[in-house]
């Protein structure tokens, strides 16, 4: 299929996600309120209420991104229909609807019905079940078709998540510190989502190579009793030059009790006497606390949370979504091999 070109130029600038368009390019000294003669600026607002504003801006960004992806999909369908000299409905009939499996028989529907927790009789529900299955098949086929159109297109999305300043001084960094993309992760060693996404971060590092650096910040959550001590242990290992080896072991092996933390130091051939002294004395606790305080100041409420060149995103993200965020931050000359995935495509990976 020939390549279609679609350039989407929608830019969301820092500290502007939740304000009107007229204010998006406003300088940080712009006065937003006056109280008894004292001027309050955008900067004052961000400094005082930034922890609340970042999450609100991110929620707004997510809504914008969802709407933008729907717009892109409609545009791709319109382009393809025009190329095929069809209407969009005709195109969808040919490429999607005609390929849907026949609706299930009553016997097949009855098997589905038996798995439902309902007191209603089968005859009352069977038509609704049949329609539900039909709609699900149509949606899945349409999503697959849209992915094929996106793969054949050149799409540049410049709508960016909200931005915040993150201090990486003193943070462990994997990769060149002058890489064009600095990805900062706030994570908790006991968080199952952080454990799950760890392999994806390794995969990202291999794919992007010297174009990506990853900095790690501790954000142990109060409901995870082992997380804070595990964070201290990784920093104690770092004092002996093995932060990343210890960090990786915590996420992959998930052994976080104090005795297990000390055993891991032996496995990595650390000076165990020095490690145990560091861990037992709480020598690195203050550094962990500083990271956590920064996370709270930024308004983080969960892990993992990420900042790609300062642009915030969070949650149980797929590899495709992570890759999307990194690719978006790369210079244009680096983007030829970094196609941006849609949320629909991301969810299917």
The 8 nearest C-alpha neighbors of each residue, nearest first, counted from 0:
[[1, 2, 151, 148, 3, 147, 152, 150],
 [2, 0, 3, 151, 152, 4, 148, 79],
 [1, 3, 151, 152, 0, 4, 153, 150],
 [4, 2, 152, 153, 151, 1, 5, 78],
 [5, 3, 153, 152, 6, 2, 154, 151],
 [4, 6, 154, 153, 7, 3, 152, 155],
 [7, 5, 155, 154, 8, 4, 153, 156],
 [6, 8, 156, 155, 9, 5, 154, 157],
 [9, 7, 157, 6, 10, 156, 155, 158],
 [8, 10, 158, 157, 7, 11, 156, 159],
 [11, 9, 158, 157, 12, 8, 159, 156],
 [10, 12, 158, 159, 16, 9, 13, 15],
 [13, 11, 15, 10, 14, 23, 16, 159],
 [12, 14, 162, 15, 161, 11, 16, 163],
 [15, 13, 16, 162, 161, 12, 23, 163],
 [16, 14, 23, 13, 18, 17, 12, 11],
 [15, 17, 56, 18, 14, 161, 11, 60],
 [16, 18, 56, 15, 59, 19, 55, 14],
 [17, 19, 15, 16, 22, 20, 23, 21],
 [20, 18, 21, 22, 23, 17, 15, 16],
 [19, 21, 23, 22, 18, 24, 15, 16],
 [22, 20, 19, 23, 24, 25, 18, 15],
 [21, 23, 25, 20, 19, 24, 18, 15],
 [24, 22, 15, 20, 25, 21, 19, 18],
 [25, 23, 22, 26, 21, 12, 15, 20],
 [24, 26, 22, 23, 29, 27, 21, 28],
 [27, 25, 28, 29, 24, 41, 22, 23],
 [26, 28, 41, 42, 29, 25, 40, 30],
 [29, 27, 26, 40, 41, 30, 42, 25],
 [30, 28, 40, 26, 27, 41, 31, 25],
 [31, 29, 40, 39, 32, 38, 28, 41],
 [30, 32, 40, 39, 41, 29, 33, 38],
 [33, 31, 39, 30, 38, 34, 40, 37],
 [32, 34, 38, 37, 36, 39, 35, 31],
 [33, 35, 37, 36, 38, 32, 39, 31],
 [36, 34, 37, 33, 38, 32, 39, 30],
 [35, 37, 34, 33, 38, 32, 39, 30],
 [38, 36, 34, 33, 35, 39, 32, 30],
 [37, 39, 33, 30, 32, 36, 40, 34],
 [40, 38, 32, 30, 31, 33, 43, 37],
 [41, 39, 30, 43, 29, 42, 31, 28],
 [40, 42, 44, 27, 43, 29, 45, 28],
 [41, 43, 45, 40, 27, 44, 46, 28],
 [44, 42, 40, 46, 41, 45, 39, 47],
 [43, 45, 41, 47, 42, 46, 48, 40],
 [46, 44, 49, 42, 48, 43, 47, 41],
 [45, 47, 43, 44, 49, 48, 42, 50],
 [46, 48, 44, 45, 49, 43, 50, 42],
 [49, 47, 45, 50, 51, 44, 46, 52],
 [50, 48, 45, 52, 51, 46, 53, 47],
 [298, 49, 51, 297, 296, 48, 52, 53],
 [52, 50, 49, 48, 53, 298, 54, 55],
 [51, 53, 49, 55, 54, 50, 56, 48],
 [54, 52, 56, 55, 51, 50, 49, 57],
 [53, 55, 57, 56, 52, 51, 58, 298],
 [56, 54, 52, 58, 57, 53, 59, 51],
 [57, 55, 59, 53, 16, 17, 58, 54],
 [56, 58, 60, 54, 59, 55, 161, 53],
 [57, 59, 61, 55, 60, 56, 54, 62],
 [58, 60, 56, 62, 57, 61, 63, 55],
 [59, 61, 57, 63, 62, 58, 160, 64],
 [62, 60, 64, 58, 63, 59, 65, 57],
 [61, 63, 59, 65, 60, 64, 66, 58],
 [64, 62, 60, 66, 61, 65, 67, 59],
 [65, 63, 67, 61, 66, 62, 60, 68],
 [64, 66, 62, 68, 67, 63, 61, 69],
 [67, 65, 69, 63, 64, 68, 70, 62],
 [66, 68, 64, 70, 69, 65, 63, 71],
 [69, 67, 71, 65, 70, 66, 64, 72],
 [68, 70, 72, 66, 67, 71, 73, 65],
 [71, 69, 67, 73, 68, 72, 74, 66],
 [70, 72, 68, 74, 69, 73, 75, 67],
 [73, 71, 69, 75, 74, 70, 68, 76],
 [74, 72, 76, 70, 75, 71, 77, 69],
 [73, 75, 77, 71, 72, 76, 78, 70],
 [74, 76, 78, 72, 77, 73, 79, 71],
 [77, 75, 73, 79, 74, 78, 80, 72],
 [76, 78, 74, 80, 75, 79, 87, 81],
 [79, 77, 75, 81, 76, 80, 74, 82],
 [78, 80, 82, 76, 81, 77, 75, 83],
 [79, 81, 85, 83, 77, 87, 82, 78],
 [80, 82, 84, 78, 79, 83, 85, 77],
 [81, 83, 79, 80, 84, 78, 85, 77],
 [84, 82, 80, 85, 81, 79, 90, 86],
 [85, 83, 81, 82, 80, 86, 79, 90],
 [86, 84, 80, 83, 89, 81, 90, 87],
 [85, 87, 89, 88, 80, 90, 84, 81],
 [86, 88, 90, 80, 89, 77, 91, 76],
 [89, 87, 91, 86, 90, 92, 85, 80],
 [90, 88, 92, 86, 87, 91, 85, 93],
 [89, 91, 87, 93, 88, 92, 80, 94],
 [90, 92, 95, 88, 94, 93, 89, 87],
 [93, 91, 96, 89, 90, 95, 97, 94],
 [92, 94, 90, 91, 97, 95, 89, 96],
 [95, 93, 91, 92, 90, 96, 97, 98],
 [96, 94, 91, 98, 97, 92, 140, 141],
 [95, 97, 92, 98, 99, 91, 93, 94],
 [96, 98, 93, 95, 99, 92, 94, 91],
 [97, 99, 96, 95, 100, 94, 93, 140],
 [100, 98, 96, 97, 101, 136, 137, 95],
 [99, 101, 102, 98, 136, 133, 103, 97],
 [102, 100, 103, 99, 133, 104, 98, 97],
 [101, 103, 133, 100, 104, 129, 132, 130],
 [104, 102, 107, 108, 101, 105, 129, 106],
 [105, 103, 107, 106, 108, 102, 109, 129],
 [104, 106, 108, 107, 109, 103, 125, 129],
 [107, 105, 109, 104, 108, 110, 103, 111],
 [108, 106, 104, 110, 109, 105, 103, 111],
 [109, 107, 105, 111, 110, 106, 112, 104],
 [108, 110, 112, 106, 111, 107, 105, 113],
 [111, 109, 113, 107, 108, 112, 106, 114],
 [112, 110, 108, 109, 113, 114, 107, 115],
 [111, 113, 109, 115, 114, 110, 108, 121],
 [114, 112, 110, 111, 115, 109, 116, 108],
 [113, 115, 112, 111, 116, 110, 109, 117],
 [116, 114, 112, 113, 117, 111, 118, 110],
 [115, 117, 114, 118, 113, 112, 119, 111],
 [118, 116, 119, 115, 120, 112, 113, 114],
 [117, 119, 120, 116, 115, 121, 124, 123],
 [118, 120, 117, 121, 123, 124, 122, 116],
 [121, 119, 123, 122, 118, 124, 117, 125],
 [122, 120, 124, 123, 125, 119, 112, 109],
 [123, 121, 125, 124, 120, 126, 119, 109],
 [122, 124, 121, 120, 125, 119, 126, 127],
 [125, 123, 121, 127, 122, 126, 128, 120],
 [124, 126, 128, 127, 122, 121, 123, 129],
 [125, 127, 129, 128, 124, 130, 123, 122],
 [128, 126, 130, 124, 129, 125, 131, 123],
 [129, 127, 131, 125, 126, 130, 124, 132],
 [128, 130, 126, 132, 127, 131, 125, 133],
 [131, 129, 133, 127, 128, 132, 134, 126],
 [130, 132, 128, 134, 129, 133, 127, 135],
 [133, 131, 135, 129, 130, 134, 128, 136],
 [132, 134, 130, 136, 135, 131, 129, 137],
 [135, 133, 137, 131, 136, 132, 130, 138],
 [136, 134, 132, 138, 133, 137, 139, 131],
 [137, 135, 139, 133, 134, 138, 140, 132],
 [136, 138, 134, 140, 135, 139, 141, 133],
 [137, 139, 141, 135, 136, 140, 142, 134],
 [138, 140, 142, 136, 137, 141, 135, 143],
 [141, 139, 143, 137, 142, 138, 95, 136],
 [140, 142, 144, 138, 143, 139, 95, 137],
 [141, 143, 145, 139, 144, 140, 138, 146],
 [144, 142, 146, 140, 141, 145, 139, 147],
 [143, 145, 141, 147, 146, 142, 140, 148],
 [144, 146, 148, 142, 147, 143, 141, 149],
 [147, 145, 149, 143, 144, 148, 150, 344],
 [146, 148, 144, 150, 145, 149, 143, 151],
 [149, 147, 145, 151, 146, 150, 152, 144],
 [150, 148, 152, 146, 151, 147, 145, 153],
 [151, 149, 147, 148, 152, 146, 153, 338],
 [152, 150, 2, 148, 149, 3, 147, 0],
 [153, 151, 3, 149, 2, 150, 4, 154],
 [152, 154, 4, 5, 3, 155, 151, 6],
 [155, 153, 5, 6, 152, 156, 4, 7],
 [154, 156, 6, 7, 157, 153, 339, 5],
 [157, 155, 7, 158, 154, 8, 9, 327],
 [156, 158, 10, 9, 8, 159, 155, 7],
 [157, 159, 10, 9, 11, 156, 160, 64],
 [160, 158, 11, 157, 10, 161, 310, 12],
 [159, 161, 310, 311, 60, 57, 162, 312],
 [162, 160, 310, 13, 311, 57, 56, 16],
 [161, 163, 310, 13, 309, 311, 14, 160],
 [164, 162, 309, 165, 310, 161, 311, 13],
 [163, 165, 309, 166, 162, 297, 310, 308],
 [166, 164, 167, 163, 309, 306, 183, 293],
 [165, 167, 168, 164, 170, 293, 169, 290],
 [168, 166, 170, 169, 165, 214, 183, 171],
 [169, 167, 170, 166, 171, 165, 172, 214],
 [168, 170, 167, 171, 166, 172, 286, 214],
 [171, 169, 167, 168, 214, 172, 215, 216],
 [172, 170, 214, 215, 169, 173, 242, 216],
 [173, 171, 214, 213, 170, 174, 212, 215],
 [174, 172, 213, 212, 214, 171, 175, 243],
 [173, 175, 212, 172, 176, 209, 211, 213],
 [176, 174, 178, 177, 212, 209, 173, 211],
 [175, 177, 178, 212, 174, 172, 181, 173],
 [178, 176, 175, 179, 212, 180, 181, 210],
 [177, 179, 210, 175, 180, 211, 176, 212],
 [180, 178, 210, 329, 177, 211, 181, 330],
 [181, 179, 211, 178, 308, 210, 182, 212],
 [180, 182, 212, 308, 307, 213, 211, 183],
 [181, 183, 307, 213, 306, 212, 214, 180],
 [184, 182, 214, 306, 305, 213, 215, 181],
 [183, 185, 305, 215, 304, 216, 186, 214],
 [186, 184, 216, 304, 218, 217, 303, 305],
 [187, 185, 303, 218, 302, 217, 184, 193],
 [186, 188, 219, 190, 218, 189, 226, 217],
 [187, 189, 226, 190, 250, 186, 249, 229],
 [190, 188, 226, 187, 223, 191, 225, 253],
 [189, 191, 193, 187, 192, 188, 194, 302],
 [192, 190, 194, 193, 195, 189, 188, 196],
 [193, 191, 195, 194, 190, 315, 196, 303],
 [194, 192, 196, 190, 195, 191, 303, 197],
 [195, 193, 191, 250, 192, 197, 196, 190],
 [194, 196, 192, 193, 197, 191, 198, 199],
 [195, 197, 199, 193, 198, 194, 192, 200],
 [196, 198, 200, 194, 199, 195, 193, 201],
 [199, 197, 201, 200, 196, 202, 195, 194],
 [200, 198, 202, 196, 201, 197, 318, 203],
 [199, 201, 203, 197, 202, 198, 204, 196],
 [202, 200, 204, 198, 199, 203, 205, 197],
 [201, 203, 199, 205, 200, 204, 206, 198],
 [204, 202, 200, 206, 201, 205, 207, 199],
 [203, 205, 201, 202, 207, 208, 206, 200],
 [206, 204, 202, 208, 203, 207, 201, 200],
 [205, 207, 203, 204, 208, 202, 201, 211],
 [208, 206, 204, 210, 205, 211, 203, 209],
 [209, 207, 205, 210, 204, 206, 211, 174],
 [208, 210, 211, 178, 175, 207, 174, 212],
 [209, 211, 178, 208, 207, 179, 180, 212],
 [212, 210, 180, 178, 209, 207, 208, 181],
 [211, 213, 174, 181, 173, 175, 178, 182],
 [214, 212, 182, 173, 172, 183, 181, 174],
 [215, 213, 172, 183, 171, 182, 170, 184],
 [214, 216, 184, 171, 183, 170, 185, 213],
 [217, 215, 185, 290, 184, 186, 218, 170],
 [218, 216, 290, 186, 185, 287, 291, 219],
 [217, 219, 291, 186, 187, 185, 220, 290],
 [220, 218, 187, 226, 227, 217, 221, 186],
 [219, 221, 222, 223, 218, 187, 226, 301],
 [222, 220, 223, 219, 224, 226, 227, 218],
 [221, 223, 220, 224, 219, 226, 225, 189],
 [224, 222, 221, 226, 220, 225, 189, 219],
 [225, 223, 226, 222, 221, 227, 220, 228],
 [226, 224, 223, 228, 227, 255, 229, 256],
 [227, 225, 229, 189, 219, 188, 223, 228],
 [226, 228, 230, 219, 229, 225, 231, 224],
 [229, 227, 231, 230, 226, 225, 232, 257],
 [228, 230, 232, 226, 231, 227, 255, 225],
 [231, 229, 227, 233, 228, 232, 226, 234],
 [230, 232, 228, 234, 283, 229, 233, 284],
 [231, 233, 235, 229, 234, 230, 278, 228],
 [234, 232, 236, 230, 235, 231, 242, 246],
 [233, 235, 237, 231, 236, 232, 242, 283],
 [236, 234, 232, 238, 237, 233, 277, 274],
 [237, 235, 233, 242, 241, 234, 238, 239],
 [242, 236, 238, 234, 240, 241, 239, 235],
 [237, 239, 235, 236, 240, 234, 241, 242],
 [238, 240, 237, 236, 241, 269, 235, 242],
 [241, 239, 237, 238, 242, 236, 243, 244],
 [242, 240, 237, 236, 244, 243, 239, 245],
 [237, 241, 243, 236, 245, 233, 244, 246],
 [244, 242, 246, 245, 241, 247, 237, 233],
 [245, 243, 247, 241, 246, 242, 248, 267],
 [244, 246, 248, 242, 243, 247, 233, 241],
 [245, 247, 243, 249, 248, 244, 233, 242],
 [248, 246, 244, 250, 245, 249, 243, 251],
 [247, 249, 245, 251, 250, 246, 252, 244],
 [250, 248, 253, 246, 247, 252, 251, 245],
 [249, 251, 194, 247, 248, 253, 252, 188],
 [250, 252, 248, 249, 253, 247, 194, 197],
 [251, 253, 248, 254, 249, 250, 247, 255],
 [254, 252, 249, 250, 251, 255, 189, 248],
 [255, 253, 252, 259, 256, 249, 260, 248],
 [254, 256, 260, 225, 253, 229, 259, 257],
 [255, 257, 259, 258, 260, 254, 225, 229],
 [256, 258, 260, 259, 261, 255, 228, 229],
 [259, 257, 261, 260, 256, 262, 255, 263],
 [258, 260, 262, 256, 261, 257, 254, 255],
 [261, 259, 257, 263, 258, 262, 255, 256],
 [260, 262, 264, 258, 259, 263, 257, 275],
 [261, 263, 259, 265, 264, 260, 258, 266],
 [262, 264, 266, 260, 265, 261, 259, 267],
 [265, 263, 261, 267, 262, 269, 266, 271],
 [266, 264, 268, 262, 263, 267, 269, 271],
 [267, 265, 263, 264, 268, 262, 269, 261],
 [266, 268, 264, 265, 269, 263, 245, 244],
 [269, 267, 265, 266, 264, 270, 271, 263],
 [268, 270, 264, 271, 267, 265, 239, 274],
 [269, 271, 273, 272, 274, 268, 264, 265],
 [272, 270, 274, 273, 269, 275, 264, 265],
 [271, 273, 275, 274, 270, 276, 277, 269],
 [272, 274, 276, 271, 270, 275, 277, 269],
 [273, 275, 271, 277, 276, 272, 235, 270],
 [276, 274, 278, 272, 277, 273, 271, 279],
 [277, 275, 273, 279, 274, 278, 280, 272],
 [276, 278, 274, 282, 275, 280, 279, 235],
 [279, 277, 275, 281, 276, 280, 232, 274],
 [278, 280, 276, 281, 277, 275, 282, 274],
 [281, 279, 282, 277, 278, 276, 275, 283],
 [282, 280, 284, 278, 283, 279, 277, 231],
 [281, 283, 277, 280, 284, 278, 285, 279],
 [282, 284, 231, 286, 285, 281, 234, 287],
 [285, 283, 281, 287, 286, 282, 231, 288],
 [284, 286, 288, 287, 283, 289, 282, 281],
 [287, 285, 289, 288, 283, 284, 290, 231],
 [288, 286, 284, 290, 285, 289, 217, 291],
 [287, 289, 285, 291, 286, 290, 292, 284],
 [290, 288, 292, 286, 291, 287, 285, 293],
 [291, 289, 293, 287, 288, 292, 217, 216],
 [290, 292, 218, 294, 288, 293, 289, 217],
 [293, 291, 289, 295, 294, 290, 288, 296],
 [294, 292, 296, 290, 291, 295, 297, 289],
 [293, 295, 291, 297, 292, 299, 296, 290],
 [294, 296, 298, 292, 297, 293, 299, 291],
 [297, 295, 293, 298, 294, 50, 292, 49],
 [298, 296, 50, 294, 295, 299, 293, 49],
 [50, 299, 297, 295, 296, 51, 300, 294],
 [300, 298, 294, 295, 297, 301, 304, 50],
 [299, 301, 298, 302, 295, 294, 304, 54],
 [302, 300, 299, 303, 304, 220, 314, 313],
 [303, 301, 304, 186, 187, 185, 193, 314],
 [302, 304, 186, 193, 185, 314, 313, 301],
 [305, 303, 313, 302, 185, 184, 312, 314],
 [306, 304, 184, 312, 183, 311, 313, 185],
 [305, 307, 311, 309, 310, 183, 182, 308],
 [308, 306, 182, 310, 309, 181, 183, 305],
 [307, 309, 181, 310, 180, 306, 182, 328],
 [308, 310, 306, 307, 162, 163, 164, 311],
 [311, 309, 162, 306, 307, 160, 161, 308],
 [312, 310, 306, 305, 161, 160, 162, 309],
 [311, 313, 305, 304, 306, 160, 310, 57],
 [314, 312, 304, 305, 303, 311, 315, 316],
 [313, 315, 316, 303, 304, 302, 312, 301],
 [314, 316, 192, 317, 313, 303, 196, 193],
 [317, 315, 314, 320, 321, 318, 313, 196],
 [318, 316, 320, 319, 345, 321, 315, 346],
 [317, 319, 321, 320, 199, 322, 316, 345],
 [318, 320, 322, 345, 317, 321, 323, 340],
 [319, 321, 323, 317, 322, 318, 345, 316],
 [322, 320, 318, 324, 323, 319, 317, 325],
 [321, 323, 319, 325, 320, 324, 326, 318],
 [322, 324, 320, 339, 326, 321, 325, 319],
 [325, 323, 327, 321, 322, 326, 320, 328],
 [326, 324, 322, 327, 328, 323, 321, 307],
 [325, 327, 323, 329, 328, 324, 337, 322],
 [328, 326, 324, 325, 329, 323, 157, 156],
 [329, 327, 326, 325, 180, 330, 324, 308],
 [328, 330, 326, 327, 333, 179, 331, 180],
 [329, 331, 332, 333, 328, 334, 179, 327],
 [332, 330, 334, 333, 329, 335, 327, 328],
 [331, 333, 330, 334, 335, 329, 336, 337],
 [334, 332, 331, 330, 335, 329, 336, 337],
 [333, 335, 337, 331, 336, 332, 326, 329],
 [334, 336, 337, 333, 332, 338, 331, 153],
 [337, 335, 334, 338, 333, 326, 339, 332],
 [336, 338, 334, 335, 326, 339, 333, 323],
 [339, 337, 336, 340, 334, 335, 154, 153],
 [338, 340, 323, 337, 341, 154, 326, 155],
 [341, 339, 344, 323, 319, 345, 338, 342],
 [340, 342, 344, 343, 345, 68, 339, 146],
 [341, 343, 345, 344, 346, 340, 320, 68],
 [344, 342, 346, 341, 345, 347, 142, 146],
 [345, 343, 341, 347, 342, 346, 340, 146],
 [346, 344, 342, 319, 343, 347, 348, 320],
 [345, 347, 343, 344, 348, 342, 317, 319],
 [348, 346, 344, 345, 343, 342, 143, 142],
 [347, 345, 346, 344, 319, 317, 318, 343]]
